[in-house]
């Protein structure tokens, strides 16, 4: 099932400015915060040196503004990164509510990086960093299908073949005949979200999906009654 949605609804589901969940995604853990803080400190020092080089030749107000902006990079950096990612989605002209089913689900143990270390005997040892991942394939009766791979979470173990799957799809075709991008996948009967990045305002998506499905059921019921 594929139901086109209005531009207003599309922009309601994927806002221009980062949501709290999106900010948390890019904010990361404490090491990521320290990295942004270090960037802020280095940028402030560079701008301060630039101000000294300019001296009384002007640009004092601009240097001050740049310094304030750079000093707060640790705060606004995640907002900017998430907002840029949202804008990439909002560039698509059309969007629709998609409903299908889980076609396949399995777990893998994937290599995500390697580290070199030295053991107690002084030998160089390569340590592999692996991560358990969920591999999910969803599709519908039209033949459309897509796959998503994300880090495995405990709730993902409840996903099985045949479950209903919902998501937002994006396209530059008015009839949505060519899907260019899709959002988080939602499994409603288990209330499970599958995604790496939280594109959607999830509460809004759940409410709108219920309204759209109910409206379609009413239309289909009315058509059968007239028949």
ZIDAVEN-V376290 format. One record per backbone hydrogen bond with DSSP energy under -1.0 kcal/mol. CO is the residue of the C=O (numbers start at 1). NH is the residue of the N-H. E is the energy in kcal/mol with one decimal. If there is no record, write none. Layout:
co=(CO	CO)
nh=(NH	NH)
e=(E	E)
This chain:
co=(1	3	6	7	8	9	10	13	19	20	21	22	23	24	29	30	31	32	33	34	35	36	37	38	39	40	41	42	43	44	45	46	47	48	49	50	51	54	59	60	61	62	63	64	65	66	67	70	72	72	73	76	77	78	79	80	81	82	83	84	85	86	89	94	95	96	97	98	100	101	102	104	106	108	110	113	115	117	119	123	125	127	129	129	131	132	133	134	135	136	137	137	138	139	140	144	146	148	150	153	154	155	156	160	163	165	166	167	168	169	170	170	171	173	181	185	186	187	187	192	194	197	200	201	202	203	204	205	206	207	208	209	210	211	212	213	214	215	216	217	218	219	220	221	222	223)
nh=(99	97	10	11	12	13	14	201	23	24	25	26	27	28	33	34	35	36	37	38	39	40	41	42	43	44	45	46	47	48	49	50	51	52	53	54	55	57	63	64	65	66	67	68	69	70	71	73	75	76	77	80	81	82	83	84	85	86	87	88	89	90	92	171	5	169	3	167	165	139	162	137	135	133	131	129	127	125	122	119	117	115	112	113	110	152	108	150	106	148	103	104	146	101	143	140	138	136	134	156	157	158	159	163	102	100	186	98	183	96	180	181	94	176	170	194	166	190	192	187	185	199	202	205	206	207	208	209	210	211	212	213	214	215	216	217	218	219	220	221	222	223	224	225	226	227)
e=(-2.9	-3.2	-2.3	-2.5	-1.4	-2.0	-2.2	-1.7	-2.4	-2.3	-1.8	-1.8	-2.2	-1.7	-1.7	-2.4	-2.0	-2.1	-2.5	-2.4	-2.1	-2.2	-2.2	-2.6	-2.5	-2.3	-2.2	-2.4	-2.4	-2.4	-2.4	-2.1	-2.2	-1.9	-2.1	-2.0	-1.7	-2.0	-2.8	-2.2	-2.2	-2.7	-2.2	-2.3	-2.4	-2.8	-2.2	-1.6	-1.6	-2.3	-2.5	-2.3	-2.3	-2.3	-2.5	-2.4	-1.7	-2.2	-2.4	-1.6	-1.1	-2.3	-1.7	-2.5	-2.3	-2.6	-2.8	-1.9	-2.3	-2.1	-2.8	-2.7	-2.9	-2.9	-2.6	-3.2	-3.6	-3.8	-1.9	-2.3	-3.0	-2.6	-3.1	-1.0	-2.4	-2.7	-2.1	-2.0	-2.0	-2.6	-2.9	-1.7	-2.4	-2.7	-1.4	-1.9	-2.4	-3.0	-3.1	-1.3	-1.4	-1.6	-1.8	-1.4	-2.5	-2.8	-3.2	-2.8	-2.3	-2.3	-2.6	-1.5	-2.6	-2.0	-3.1	-3.0	-2.6	-1.0	-1.9	-3.1	-2.5	-1.7	-1.1	-2.3	-2.4	-2.1	-2.7	-2.7	-1.8	-2.0	-2.6	-2.4	-2.3	-2.3	-2.1	-2.2	-2.1	-2.1	-2.6	-2.5	-2.5	-2.2	-2.1	-2.2	-2.1	-1.7)
